[in-house]
Every structure is written in structure tokens, then in C-alpha cells.
Amino acid sequence: MANQDAPDPQFDAMTTRLLRREALRRAAEELNTTSGPGLEDALARISAEATAEAAYRISVTARSTRPVAAPKPKLPAQE
């Protein structure tokens, strides 16, 4: 069997605290629009939402205004 160290509660607590701090830092960085990358990300999200909404509106409009095919006239039977 492999030699396993006993769990160290202090190490686990410090690791958890550092991971939480890093996650919060990254989340705050995404919301920060004062930096170049933050502003770029915010504008990209807005652009993607606007594009998706416009595409949806166009597809709904196209479906509702699509001309209905007129029935073909019946030709008199040739005898």
C-alpha cells in the first residue's frame, strides 16, 4: 500500500481559504469594466445578447409574414 500522510486540518483550511479568495478575485475581475479586458468582456456579452435577440425577432417576423402559397388552379380535364 502507498504511504499516506494524515490529513492536516490547518493545511486544508488554508487551501480552502486561498481557493475561495481566488474564486472571488476572478469573479470580481469579470465584472470590472474599468480594465481593458473587463470592458471588452462586458461589451462582448452585450453584443451577443443583442445579436441573439435580433436574430430571434427576424426569424419570428419571417415566419409570420411568409406569403402563403396560392393553390394551383385546376386545369380542365382534357378528353
MIKOLVO-437018 format. One record per residue: residue number from 1; x, z, y of N, C-alpha, C, O in turn. Coordinates in Angstrom, 3 decimals, always signed. Layout:
REM MIKOLVO-437018
NUM X Z Y X Z Y X Z Y X Z Y
...
This chain:
REM MIKOLVO-437018
1 +0.825 +0.000 -1.175 +0.000 +0.000 +0.000 +0.874 +0.000 +1.245 +2.009 +0.476 +1.238
2 +0.314 -0.543 +2.300 +1.048 -0.585 +3.560 +1.014 +0.782 +4.217 +0.022 +1.507 +4.133
3 +2.107 +1.117 +4.869 +2.193 +2.388 +5.571 +1.420 +2.279 +6.886 +1.771 +1.480 +7.755
4 +0.382 +3.075 +7.023 -0.445 +3.021 +8.229 -0.224 +4.281 +9.045 -0.158 +5.392 +8.518
5 -0.113 +4.069 +10.358 +0.038 +5.214 +11.248 -1.318 +5.871 +11.456 -2.362 +5.224 +11.368
6 -1.282 +7.137 +11.727 -2.522 +7.848 +12.039 -3.017 +7.390 +13.406 -2.207 +7.100 +14.287
7 -4.334 +7.319 +13.599 -4.853 +6.900 +14.897 -4.412 +7.868 +16.001 -4.372 +9.083 +15.807
8 -4.088 +7.305 +17.140 -3.655 +8.101 +18.280 -4.756 +8.058 +19.333 -4.932 +7.026 +19.980
9 -5.499 +9.137 +19.524 -6.617 +9.132 +20.473 -6.180 +8.840 +21.910 -6.908 +8.181 +22.651
10 -5.012 +9.316 +22.306 -4.542 +9.033 +23.665 -4.270 +7.546 +23.859 -4.623 +6.970 +24.888
11 -3.643 +6.933 +22.867 -3.362 +5.501 +22.941 -4.669 +4.706 +22.979 -4.807 +3.764 +23.759
12 -5.628 +5.094 +22.126 -6.918 +4.400 +22.099 -7.655 +4.539 +23.430 -8.248 +3.575 +23.912
13 -7.620 +5.725 +24.021 -8.294 +5.940 +25.303 -7.641 +5.111 +26.407 -8.335 +4.510 +27.227
14 -6.293 +5.079 +26.428 -5.579 +4.300 +27.446 -5.847 +2.808 +27.265 -6.050 +2.093 +28.247
15 -5.850 +2.337 +26.029 -6.115 +0.921 +25.761 -7.532 +0.550 +26.204 -7.734 -0.497 +26.820
16 -8.498 +1.387 +25.898 -9.882 +1.133 +26.300 -9.995 +1.085 +27.816 -10.654 +0.204 +28.369
17 -9.344 +2.043 +28.494 -9.391 +2.085 +29.952 -8.770 +0.832 +30.552 -9.320 +0.269 +31.499
18 -7.636 +0.385 +30.021 -6.975 -0.807 +30.543 -7.791 -2.070 +30.281 -7.861 -2.958 +31.131
19 -8.402 -2.146 +29.112 -9.244 -3.309 +28.812 -10.456 -3.354 +29.735 -10.835 -4.424 +30.212
20 -11.063 -2.200 +29.986 -12.216 -2.145 +30.895 -11.799 -2.540 +32.309 -12.510 -3.286 +32.982
21 -10.656 -2.043 +32.757 -10.165 -2.369 +34.094 -9.904 -3.873 +34.223 -10.241 -4.478 +35.241
22 -9.311 -4.467 +33.202 -9.031 -5.906 +33.230 -10.326 -6.711 +33.236 -10.427 -7.710 +33.948
23 -11.305 -6.292 +32.460 -12.590 -6.997 +32.438 -13.266 -6.924 +33.807 -13.815 -7.920 +34.278
24 -13.231 -5.764 +34.442 -13.819 -5.621 +35.778 -13.068 -6.467 +36.804 -13.685 -7.074 +37.679
25 -11.746 -6.508 +36.699 -10.948 -7.312 +37.626 -11.299 -8.786 +37.494 -11.453 -9.487 +38.495
26 -11.425 -9.250 +36.264 -11.761 -10.664 +36.050 -13.171 -10.983 +36.540 -13.402 -12.048 +37.112
27 -14.106 -10.073 +36.319 -15.476 -10.295 +36.785 -15.515 -10.342 +38.306 -16.214 -11.175 +38.882
28 -14.777 -9.463 +38.956 -14.747 -9.445 +40.421 -14.056 -10.694 +40.956 -14.436 -11.208 +42.007
29 -13.063 -11.177 +40.256 -12.336 -12.373 +40.688 -13.246 -13.592 +40.686 -13.133 -14.454 +41.558
30 -14.151 -13.669 +39.706 -15.079 -14.792 +39.625 -16.042 -14.799 +40.803 -16.471 -15.864 +41.248
31 -16.386 -13.617 +41.311 -17.330 -13.529 +42.417 -16.651 -13.656 +43.775 -17.326 -13.835 +44.788
32 -15.334 -13.565 +43.805 -14.603 -13.595 +45.059 -14.553 -15.018 +45.600 -13.875 -15.877 +45.036
33 -15.275 -15.268 +46.697 -15.287 -16.614 +47.277 -14.312 -16.740 +48.436 -14.269 -17.776 +49.100
34 -13.520 -15.688 +48.690 -12.549 -15.784 +49.773 -11.254 -16.431 +49.308 -10.442 -16.856 +50.130
35 -11.056 -16.508 +48.005 -9.874 -17.197 +47.495 -10.235 -18.641 +47.183 -11.407 -18.965 +46.992
36 -9.252 -19.488 +47.131 -9.485 -20.902 +46.831 -10.174 -21.123 +45.502 -11.216 -21.775 +45.449
37 -9.604 -20.585 +44.408 -10.239 -20.788 +43.105 -11.633 -20.169 +43.019 -12.521 -20.736 +42.381
38 -11.834 -19.016 +43.650 -13.153 -18.379 +43.623 -14.193 -19.219 +44.334 -15.308 -19.388 +43.841
39 -13.825 -19.748 +45.500 -14.743 -20.602 +46.252 -15.027 -21.888 +45.478 -16.163 -22.359 +45.438
40 -13.996 -22.442 +44.873 -14.166 -23.666 +44.093 -15.122 -23.439 +42.919 -15.974 -24.282 +42.636
41 -14.979 -22.301 +42.239 -15.866 -21.992 +41.117 -17.308 -21.811 +41.580 -18.239 -22.291 +40.932
42 -17.490 -21.118 +42.702 -18.841 -20.902 +43.227 -19.494 -22.228 +43.586 -20.658 -22.460 +43.260
43 -18.748 -23.097 +44.258 -19.295 -24.402 +44.636 -19.573 -25.268 +43.410 -20.540 -26.030 +43.394
44 -18.738 -25.155 +42.394 -18.953 -25.921 +41.161 -20.236 -25.468 +40.473 -20.992 -26.298 +39.968
45 -20.494 -24.150 +40.448 -21.729 -23.654 +39.842 -22.945 -24.134 +40.618 -23.939 -24.551 +40.023
46 -22.870 -24.078 +41.951 -23.992 -24.533 +42.780 -24.233 -26.024 +42.559 -25.378 -26.458 +42.433
47 -23.164 -26.800 +42.512 -23.281 -28.242 +42.314 -23.897 -28.557 +40.951 -24.747 -29.440 +40.839
48 -23.471 -27.839 +39.928 -24.012 -28.074 +38.588 -25.500 -27.752 +38.540 -26.274 -28.481 +37.919
49 -25.908 -26.655 +39.196 -27.329 -26.305 +39.221 -28.141 -27.357 +39.974 -29.214 -27.758 +39.524
50 -27.627 -27.800 +41.114 -28.346 -28.805 +41.913 -28.450 -30.126 +41.162 -29.489 -30.784 +41.205
51 -27.388 -30.515 +40.478 -27.396 -31.759 +39.708 -28.396 -31.676 +38.558 -29.140 -32.625 +38.313
52 -28.416 -30.555 +37.858 -29.353 -30.386 +36.745 -30.795 -30.410 +37.243 -31.667 -31.013 +36.617
53 -31.039 -29.751 +38.370 -32.397 -29.738 +38.922 -32.822 -31.135 +39.360 -33.965 -31.532 +39.132
54 -31.915 -31.887 +39.988 -32.243 -33.245 +40.430 -32.507 -34.154 +39.230 -33.437 -34.959 +39.254
55 -31.705 -34.029 +38.201 -31.906 -34.852 +37.000 -33.256 -34.545 +36.362 -33.950 -35.447 +35.896
56 -33.621 -33.267 +36.345 -34.920 -32.889 +35.784 -36.053 -33.488 +36.609 -36.999 -34.050 +36.057
57 -35.956 -33.369 +37.928 -37.008 -33.914 +38.792 -37.140 -35.423 +38.624 -38.251 -35.951 +38.593
58 -36.021 -36.111 +38.516 -36.049 -37.569 +38.348 -36.711 -37.933 +37.024 -37.513 -38.866 +36.964
59 -36.376 -37.196 +35.958 -36.966 -37.522 +34.655 -38.462 -37.243 +34.643 -39.220 -38.005 +34.042
60 -38.905 -36.169 +35.291 -40.337 -35.858 +35.349 -41.066 -36.919 +36.165 -42.140 -37.378 +35.777
61 -40.478 -37.307 +37.298 -41.095 -38.322 +38.148 -41.168 -39.655 +37.414 -42.179 -40.353 +37.492
62 -40.114 -40.010 +36.710 -40.095 -41.280 +35.984 -41.151 -41.296 +34.889 -41.785 -42.322 +34.642
63 -41.337 -40.156 +34.237 -42.341 -40.095 +33.180 -43.755 -40.190 +33.740 -44.625 -40.821 +33.140
64 -43.982 -39.560 +34.894 -45.343 -39.540 +35.431 -45.707 -40.818 +36.170 -46.891 -41.114 +36.327
65 -44.723 -41.582 +36.628 -45.024 -42.812 +37.368 -44.729 -44.072 +36.556 -44.789 -45.184 +37.081
66 -44.418 -43.897 +35.310 -44.132 -45.060 +34.464 -45.399 -45.886 +34.331 -46.452 -45.352 +33.982
67 -45.310 -47.179 +34.605 -46.518 -48.007 +34.503 -46.993 -48.092 +33.056 -46.210 -48.187 +32.111
68 -48.286 -48.053 +32.941 -48.891 -48.164 +31.618 -49.037 -49.642 +31.307 -49.512 -50.410 +32.144
69 -48.637 -50.040 +30.129 -48.711 -51.445 +29.746 -50.166 -51.872 +29.641 -50.988 -51.221 +28.996
70 -50.450 -52.971 +30.286 -51.810 -53.516 +30.222 -52.031 -54.108 +28.836 -51.112 -54.676 +28.244
71 -53.235 -53.977 +28.326 -53.491 -54.549 +26.997 -53.359 -56.068 +27.054 -53.726 -56.712 +28.037
72 -52.837 -56.600 +25.993 -52.672 -58.054 +25.924 -54.044 -58.695 +25.788 -54.881 -58.225 +25.017
73 -54.274 -59.769 +26.537 -55.580 -60.435 +26.417 -55.692 -61.098 +25.044 -54.722 -61.621 +24.494
74 -56.884 -61.055 +24.530 -57.114 -61.667 +23.214 -57.334 -63.157 +23.416 -58.123 -63.577 +24.262
75 -56.648 -63.916 +22.653 -56.794 -65.367 +22.718 -57.972 -65.794 +21.852 -58.223 -65.218 +20.794
76 -58.671 -66.787 +22.306 -59.792 -67.240 +21.474 -59.255 -67.778 +20.161 -58.217 -68.437 +20.108
77 -59.977 -67.483 +19.128 -59.547 -67.933 +17.795 -59.644 -69.440 +17.719 -60.648 -70.040 +18.105
78 -58.604 -70.027 +17.224 -58.614 -71.485 +17.072 -59.121 -71.825 +15.673 -58.593 -71.349 +14.668
79 -60.154 -72.657 +15.635 -60.748 -73.007 +14.339 -60.496 -74.428 +13.998 -60.924 -74.895 +12.942
